Amino acid sequence: MEEIRLECLSKDFDGFVAVENVSLTIKSGELFSFLGPSGCGKTTLLRMIAGFEIPSAGRVLIGNNDITYLPPYKRQVNTIFQNYSLFPHISVFDNVAFGLRIRKTPKNEIKSRVMEMLSLVKMDDQAKKYPDQISGGQKQRVAIARALINQPKVLLLDEPLAALDLKLRQHMLIELMNIHDAVGITFIYVTHDQNEAMSISDRVAVMNYGNIIQAGPPDDIYERPNSIFSAYFIGETNLICGEVTGIEDDYVQIKCPDGTGNSLNIDSTFHFQPVIGQELTVSLRPEKIAISRNKPRYQEDINILRGVIEDILYLGSHTQYIVRVGALKIRVFSQHKRVYFDDKALDWEEPVWLFWHDTDTWLIDQIPENVLTAEELSEGGVNHYQRSIKRSAVE
């Protein structure tokens, strides 16, 4: 197997730049995902790898072979689409066998290979049925079997689970991982669903406006976003914009824009060198924050803020609290479990303590473009910016 290289790849549609100067290496056998909002260029990128679109500039290589201008049928690359694209008038067996028959494969080999592939996707007992006699999840399995039967080097999956309901999507994600492990070829997966990308991928590329914003393992992108867009698009976060007031060996001190004079200590493991007086953004995930009516014991590596609960949303697996801290609003996720110091549920308008370890925050060398000051952020600007950045990303 060979790696896939995209070199300075761009695609322009009559002045609209869908993909701009993308360079990336996808390792052999990797399950790699392109993740981003609608219109970010991820499907266009996939279509250039498949051969359905010709790049305006740049190259696509598999190993040392330049396939940029090869027609799709010569690329050893197969694609699975959202709508399955099964032939409705022939059986499941014949759908999977179609590619082998086009290649004039001997009948005995066709039968053994088709049944082997149907067994892999757990559809061997449905071989005689027609597409209208099986479920959406089963149709997707047949589409996967048909795409794999000719032993491609790369399998492209363009939002393959978008038409399925939540429970079935979750089940099919596990099946896809198992199939990938069994066949061992490179899978390239396109989705706008962060949960899909984060759960199955070896690496993820976050895209917006035709560019790759960040690429890496899912946990690295989630825990260490390199931009405000990555921080907000992957999961939920609190953005706190403040001025650097101190730099020590093991932490950076940020003035908290809550109007109380509080400072936040941020672990010094970061990807750039801040300077005193610089305005930066702190990303603090809601699930990293502990909430209690009792003040925690002071420790140097623990950040502690005092606030009042403004809103409570019960979300099944956890409860979301909106806590006002001075001029800030901070979102907190609390799992439904008994804790040692809070036996009674927290309530609206109740004073609480928020606290988290300094390693649970991440410093971003940006401030929001449309919310430039700490004062604007503190006046509900964090929540406003979350809505506006997600809205603009989709547009």
N, C-alpha and C positions, 0 to 999 in steps of 0.2 A: 504493500500500500504506500501511497505517496501523499505528501502534504499539498494543500491548495494555497496558492499565493495570489493575492489581489494586489496589483501594482499600480498606484496612482489612478485608480478607476473612477471615471466620471461619466454621467449621463445627463444630457441636455435635451429637453423636449421643447423646441422652438422658443428658446430663451428662458424656460423654467428649468432650473438646475435641480434634478431629483437626487442625484448622487454626486458628491464633490470630492475628488482627489482622495479616495479611500485606499489605503494600503494596509494589508492584513495578511497574516499567515495562520491558516487553520491546520492543526496537526493531524497527521494520519490517524484514523480511528477515533477521532474526537467527536463528542456530541456538542456542537457549537450552536449557540442561539444568537440571532439578531433580534433585539428587543427595542421597541419604541412606539410612539403614538402613530395614529393614522397619518399617512402622508410624509413620514420621515425618510423614506427611501429604502426601507428594508426589503420590500417585495421587488422593487426595481433591481436591487443588488442581487437578489436571488435569481431573477430572470436573466441577468447577464451571466451568472455562473451556469445556468441551464442552457443558455444559447438562444433564448426567446427574445432577447434584446441585445443589440450590438452597442458596445460602449462608445461614447463620444471621444473618449481618451482613455489610455491605460491598457493593462493586459490582465488576462485570467490564465493562470498556469496550474496544471496538475503535475506535480513533480517538475521535470524540466520541459514538459510539453506545453507549448503555447496553444491554448484552445480558444482564444479570443474570437476567432472568426470561423470556427468549426460549426457546422450545423448540429442541432441538438442530438440527432440520432447517432452521431459519431463520437460523442463525448464520454460515453460510459458513465453518464449522470442521469438519474431518473428523478422525477418530481411527483410528489403527492399533493393534491390540491384540496381545498376545503370542501368542495362539492363531490368528492370521490371519483367522478368521471367513469363509473362502471357502465358496461354495455347492458342495457336493461333486458335485451331479448335473448341473452345466453346465460348459462348457469354460472355459479360461483367457480366451479372447476374450469370452465371454458374461458372465463374472464382472466383467470390467473395464467392459463395455458396460452393465451393469445400471442404473447411475445415470442414464445418458443416455436409456435407454429409458423409465425412469420419468418423465423430463421430456419425453418424446415428441419427442426430437431426430430430425431426418430421417435415413434409413438411410445415405445416402452420407456424411453428416457423421459418423455413429457409426463407420463403418468406418475413415475416415481418422484420426479422433481416437484411436480405440482402438489402431490400429497405430502411430501416432506415440508414444503413451504406452508401449506394449509395447517399442518400439524404445528409448525412453529408459531403461527398466529392463533392457534386453538380454534380453527374453523374446519378441520378435517371431517367432522360429522355433518357439515352443512354444504358439502361439495355439490350436491345435486339441486340445491335450491336456487331460485332466481333472486336478483337484487331486491325486488319489491316484496320478497318473503322474509327478509332479514332486517334487523334493527340498524340504526345509524352507526352504532359502535361496531357492529359486525361488518357493515359496509366498509368502514375505515380499515378494519383488519384485512379485508379482501384487497383493498387498494394497496395496502402495504405489501402484501404477499405478491401482488402483480408487479409492483415496482422492484421488488428484490429478486424475482425469479431469474432475471437475466444477469445476475451477479454484477451490478454496477459498482464502480469505485466509490461513488458518492450518492447519498440519498438526500434530496432536498424536500423539506416539508413546509408548505406555505399555509400557516394557520390551520393545521389539519384537524384540530379538535374544536374549532369555533362553533360548529353547528350542533355540538353535543351538549347535553345538560351537565350541570356541575358535578354530580356524582359520577356520571359516566366519564367525564373528562379526567377526573382524579384517577379513576380506574385505568383509563387508557394511557395515562402518563406512566404508570408503573409498567404496563405492558410494553410501551415504547422503549423504556429503559432496558427491560429484559430482552427485547428483540435486538436492540443495539448491541448489548453484551454478547448475544448469541452469534450474530453475523460478523461483528467486529469491524465494519466499514465506517467511513465518516458520515455522520448525520449533520446536516445543517438545517436548523429549525428557525422559522420566522414566526413571531407572535407579538401582540401588543399586551399580552397578559403576563405581568411580572411573576405571578405565582408559578405559571407553567415554566417560564425560562429559568427561574431560580431553583426549581425542584429537580429538573432533569439534566441540566447542562454541566459540562465540565468547565466551560467558559462562556461568558455572555458579552456581547458588544451592545452597549446602549447607544441608540442613534437618535438624532434630531436634526431636522433641516438638511438632510443629505450627508451629515457628518457622523463619524463615530466619536461620541463624547467620552466614553470610557470603555475599556475592554479588560476582562480579567475573570477570575473565579467568582461565582456568585457571592460568596461570603465576603470577599475582598471589596466588591463594589458596594455591598450593603453597609459594611462596617467602616469603610474608608472611601467615601465618595470624593471624586476629584472636582466636583462642581455642584452648584446649587441645583441644577437640573437633575443630575444623578441622585442627589440626596432626596429630592422630592418625588421623582418618578419611581424610584425603587422604595416601596414601603411608605410609611408615614414618618414625619420627623418634625421637631420644633427647630426653627431657625432663630437664633439669637445673634443679632448684629451688635458688635461692641468694639471698643478701642483697646488695643494692647497697652497695658499699664505696667507689666513686669515680665521679665524673662529670667527663669532660673534653669538650673541644670536639668531638672526632671519635670518642670511644668511651665506653662505660660499663663499669665494672669490677664483676664479680660474684664473690663468694667461692664457690669451687667446693666442693660438699659431699662431697669425696672423702676428707676426714680428713687431708689432707697439707698444708693451708694454701695450695694453689694458687689463683690467681685467673684468671678468664676475661675477656678483652676483647671486648666486643660493639660492633659498628659502631653509631654514634649515629643512624643513619637509622631512626627508629621512630615509631609513631603515637600516642605519649603521652609525658609527661614524668615519668621516674622520679625518686625522691628517695632520698637516703642512708638506709640502714637498711631500705628496702622489700624485702619478699620477692617475687621475680619468678621466672618460668619461662623458661628458654632452650630453644628448639627447635633441634636440630642434626640435620640429615638424615644418615643413615649413608653415603650416597654422596659427601658433601662432605668426609669425613675421609680423609686419607692415612694409611697404616700402613706402618711400616718398622722393620727391626731397627737401622737407623742413625739417630742423632740428627740432625735437620735443623739447618741453620744458623739461629741466632737472628735474628728480625726482629720489630720492634715490633708489626706488624699480624698476626702469626702466633701462634696459641695452640698450646702444646706440652704434652702430658701423657705420662707414663711409665706403662706397664701390662704386664699379663701375659695372654696368650691363654688363655681358659678353654674355648672351644668353637669349632669350625669346621664350617660347613655348606656343602657344595658345591651350588650352585643352577644350574649350567649356564652361564648368561651371566656369573655373578659368584660370588664366595665371600663368605659372611657370617662375620665374626669377632665373637665375644663377648669383649670385653677388660675385665678387672678393673683399674680404676684406683683404688687405695686402697679405699674402701668403695663405689665406683660400678661399675656394669656398663655398658659403652658398646658399642653395636652399630655395626659398620663393614661397608660393602659395598665389595669390591675387584674391579674388572674383571679378567678373565683376560688380562693382557698383561705383557710383559716391562718392567721398569722399570730405570732406570740403576743403582740402588743395591741391588736385591734380585733376584739371579738365581735363588736357591734358594727354593722355596716355604716359607712360614712354617708353624710347627708348634705343636701343643698345648704349653702351659706355657712358651712362648718369650717372653722379655721383648721388648717392642716400644715404639716411639714413635708416638703419635697426634698429628697436627697438622692445622690448618685455618686458613683466613684469617678474620679477624674479621667480614668481610661475609657469610660463609657461615652465620652464626647469626642467629636472629630472637628478639627479646624479646617475651614475652607477659605482659600485665598481669593474670595470674591465677596461682593455685597450685591443684593438684588438690584437689577438695573432699574426697576420701576418703584423700588422702595429704598431710597438712598440713605436715609438717616435712621439712627437708633430711635429717635423720637417717633418717626412714622411707623417703624416696626412695632414699637411698644404700644402704640394706640391701635391694637388689633391688627397691625400690619402683617404679622406672621400668618394669621389665618387668611387675610386678604391675598397675600402673595401666593399662598398655597393654591387658592382657587384660580388666581390669574395665570400662574405658570402652567398649571395643568390645562386650563382652557386654551391658552395660546399655543401649547404644544399640540393639542388636538387639531386646532385650526391650521 
